Amino acid sequence: MAKIAAVILAAGRSRRWRAEGGGGETKLAAPLGGKPIVRRVAEAALASRAAPVAVVVGHARETVASMLAGLPVTFAVNPDFAGGIASSLRVGLTVTPSDADGAIVLLADMPNVEAPLIDALIAAFEARPQARAVAPVQNGRRGNPVLISRALFDRVMRLQGDEGARRLIAALGKSDVVEVAAADWDATFDVDTPADLAAALRTGQVRG
């Protein structure tokens, strides 16, 4: 049985959210379905097989931490959060246990991700342990979260700026990436702006 950790990237500056009139320090504290966005993500990770769960914080880190009060997560501080998502990825992989076979990387602004999707990614990796990554696919589009095998950690650690793992995974050969059909789950919805949040509430796009 594979040991897969979870890393939640929650260090971003929420620039579009604040530029377009969003309140507070960070969009991650905005309520959705009665809970802060970041708490929904953390609870999904904790309900899955992935363990332990680490949250990478940076911008508004005290606010983010307060939104997760009482949850059994650990926090890793990214002092270079202004430099882009790659720095948060590096911090998250650094705190992943040395005996983990890989890590599920979750984006803290994707509140509809559910534990069964995370578990499906882990199961797919167990069926193909030689794979470098596992990604959900919804409507022909790769989404999140993604599972990164330890075999790929060194390459991820060399990413810079706003370069996330998506481009790196896209460059892998077909045999290196397992795709999981996510028709029953939401692997693409994220909250960037107040309009995104309002649309989700108006159309009933809130899951869980």
N, C-alpha and C positions, 0 to 999 in steps of 0.2 A: 504494500500500500504506500503510495507516494505521500511524502510530507511536504505540504505546500503552505507557505506563509501568505499573509495578506498585507499589502501595503496600500494605504489610502493617501493619495496626494491632496493635501488640504492647505498648501502654503501660498497659493496664488493671491494676487492683489485685487482681484475682482474689478479690474479697470473698466470694462464695458458696463458692468452693473452700476457702478457709481457714476460713470459718465452719462448714463441714460436715466439718472434720477433715482437709482435704487438707494434705499435707506441703510444706515448702519455701516460698520467698517467692512463687512464682507457679506456676499450673497449667501454664504454657507450657513449663516444664522437665520436666514429667511424661513418662515414657517411654511410647510407644505404638508397637507394631510395631518395637521395637528402637531408636527414635529419639525425641528430645524432640518434643513436639507442634509447637512453633514451627519446628523444623528441617524437619519434614515439609511444612509450608506453604511455607516459603522454597524448598525444593528443587522443589516443584511450580511455583512462579512462575518459577524459573530455567530449568526445563525447557520452559517455554512460549515463545511469541513475544514476550511482554511484556518490555520492557527500557527503562531499567534497573530494578532492583528496589531499592526503598527500604523500610527497616523503621523504623517510628515507635516509639520506646521511651520509657519514663518510669518507672513502678514497676519495681523490680528490674532496672533497665536493664543492669547489669553481668552479671547472671545470664543474661538473655536474649541479650546479645551473646556470651557464652561458649558458649551453645548453638548459635550460628551460626558459630563459629570456622571459618575456612578457606573460607567461601562468599563469592562475589563480590557482596555486597550492601553498600549504604551505610546508615548509621544517621542518623536525624534525631531529636533529643531534644525531647520535649514537656514543658516544665517545668510545664505546667498540667494534667497528666494526671488529677489528682484531680477536675477540673471536668467530666469526661465525655468521651464519644467524639467529640463535635463538635470539640473542640480538637485531637485527634489527626488527624482528617480535614483540618483546616485546615493543620496542619504538613505532612502528607503531600502535599497539593496544592501547597504552597509550594515544595517541593523537586522537584516534577515538572518535567522539562526544558521550557523555553519553546516548543520546537518539537514537543512531543507533542500529538497530536490528542485525547488523553484519558488516563484512568488506570483500571486495574483495581484495585479496592479489595478486599483480602482481609482476613478476620478471622483472627488468629493462633491462635484456638482451634477452627478447623475443619480438623482434620487429614486429612480424607478428600478434600479438594479436589484435583483432578488437572490436569495440564497440558492434556490434551485439552479439558476444559471451558473453561479459560481461552482456549484457541485458538478454540473454537467461539464464544465471546462476541466475540472480536476479528473473526472472519470475518463474524459477523452485523452488526457495526458497519460493516465495509467494504461490505457489501451495502446498508446504509441509512445512509450517512454523515451524513444530516441529522438522525438520531435524537439525542436528548439523553442517553439511557441504554440499556443493554442488561442484562437480568436473566435468570438461569436460572429455570425453573419446574419444580417437581417435585411430583407428586401434587396439582396445582392450587394450589400455594403458591409464591410467589416466594422464592428463596433467595439465596445468596451463592456466589461473589463477584459484584460488579456492576461494569459498565463505565460510567464517567461521562465524557461528552463534555466537551471544554474549554468548550463553549458553556454548560455548567451549572456551571462552577467558581465563578463569582461568587456564585451562589445558595447553593452548598454552603459557601462561606467565611463566609456570614452565619448559619449554624446555630449553636446554642448548647446547652450542657449535654449531656445524654445523648441528644440528638436526632441520630440518624444520618441517612444519606441515604435510608433506606427511605420515610419519610413524604413526603419531598420528591419522590421518584420516583413514589410512589403518586398524588400530586396532579397529575402530568403527564397530558396528553392521550394517548389511545391511539396517535396517530401519532408521539408523541415517545419512546415506549418500545418497544424490540424485545424480545420474549420468546423465549427459547431453551429448547426442551424438554430437560430434563435427566434423562430416564428412565435413561440409561446411566451417569449420574454421581451422586455424592452432593453435593447442594447445600444440605442442611439440617442435617446432623449437626454439633453443636458440643459442646464439653466445658465445662460450667459447674461441675460438682461431682465429687467422687471417685466417686459412684454412676454418673454418666454414663460415666466412664472404665471402671469395672468392668463395666458393662453392655455396652459396646462390645467388651471383651475376651471376655466370656462368650458373647456371641451371634455373635462373629466379624464384627462390624461394622467392623473395621479394613480399610481398603483400601490398596492400593499396597504 
